[in-house]
Amino acid sequence: MFTRIDHVGIAVRDLEKSIVWYQTMFGLTVVAQEINEEQSVHEAMLLVDDGPQGGSHVQLLEPTRQDSPVGKYLARHGEGMHHIAYGVDDVEAAIATMATSGIRVLDRKPRHGAMNSRIAFMHPKDTGGVLTELVQAVKH
């Protein structure tokens, strides 16, 4: 069902400072940056590799509100890995498969994700303690 690791989401307090660090230390390139009002984050996608099944990225997430999910995560855990996202060809089919296998899907319908993707999250208590995201990238 999974086609690739789409991205690793990292919670940060200062997006611009973190972007510079990832560019300088790892040579990553920003390919998209946006504010996602629904999720209350300012996010940047940095390209790691542009493979045949689609790119893999590091997603930096700075909360726009302290009471947002990422804001609460930062308050509890500090900066660091927030979630892992797997690429899928059909997010609706992946949601159905996860639900029938007993994994709680937090999004019954896909929602808007970075770079116009369609996404859904699975409950970390059902995925080994890791917040897990399904990502259907937009085909160009």
N, C-alpha and C positions, 0 to 999 in steps of 0.2 A: 504494500500500500504506500509506503514512504518512498519518495524518489530521491531524496537528498536531505542533508541538514541545511535548511534554508538560512537560519541565523541563530545566533546566541544573543539573547537580550541581556544587557548589562545596565543596572541602575546606577546613575551618576548624579552628583549634586550640581556639577557645572558642565553643561554640555560642550560649550566652546573650548574650555580647557581640556576636556577629555578627548575631543576631536583632534586637537593639536598633538596630544600625547600619542594617540593611536597612529596618526600620520607620521610623526617623527620616529617613534620607536619601532613600529611594524611596517611602515610604508603603505598603509591602507589608504584608499581613496574614498572620499564621500561621494556617493552616487545619488543620494536623495536626502532631503531634510524637510521636515514638516511639523506642524503642530496638529496633533490628533485630539480634537476637543472632546470626543466621546470617551477617550481613555485618559484624558487630562495629562498628556505628556508632550514634550517637545522631543522629537526623535531624529536621529541621524542614522542612515544605513551606510556602512563602510564596506566596500567590496574586498573579500578575501580571495575569491577565485570565481571565474565565470565559466563553469563547466558545461558540458553538453546537456545536462538535465536542468540547467538554470544555475544562477550564481549562489554562492554562499557568502554570508555577511556577518558582521558584528553590528548589532543594533544598540546604540547608546540611547538611554531613556532618562530624561530629566523631567521630574514632575512639574506640572504647572500649578498644582495645588497640594498642600501638605496632606489633605485628607483623601487624596487619590490612592489607588492601589500601589503605585510605585512610590508615592510619598510615604505611605505607611510602611512599605517594605524598607525604605531607607531608614526610617526612624527605628525600626526593629533590628535590622541586620547591617546597616551601613552599605557602602557601595559594594557592588559585586554582581555575580551572575543572578539574574532574575528569572529567566526561563530559557528553554530550548524550543526551537521551532523546526518542524519537519515539513518538507515540501510534499504536497499531494497533487494528483492530477484533478481530483474532483472532491472539494471540501465537503459537499453535502453527502456524498457517498461515504466519505471517511467518518463524518459525524454519525451516520447511521450504523456503520460497522462498530465504532467505539461503543455506542449506546447499547447495541445488542450483545456486546461482549462483557457488559457490566461496568464499563468505565463511565463515570459521571462526566458528561460534557457540559461545561458551563454556558456554552452558547448553542442553543438548539437550532438557531439559524445563523449563517455566516454574517460577520460584520466587516466593516471597512478596516483594512490594515495598511501598513506602510506600502508605498509605491503602488497604490490602487489594488492591492491583493485582497483576497477574501479569506477571512481567518475565523478560527474557533479555538477556544481553550478547553483543556481537560483538567479535571480536579487533581491537584498534586497528591492527594491521599490515595488516589487510584493509579498513579503513575510513578511509584517509587519515591515519592517526596519531592518530585521535580514538577514545577508548573510547566505544562507542555502545550504547545500551540501547533495547530494544523494550518498550513499556508498554501493556498492555491494562487500562484502568481498569475498576473495578467499576461497573456501571450501577446507578443509584439508582432 
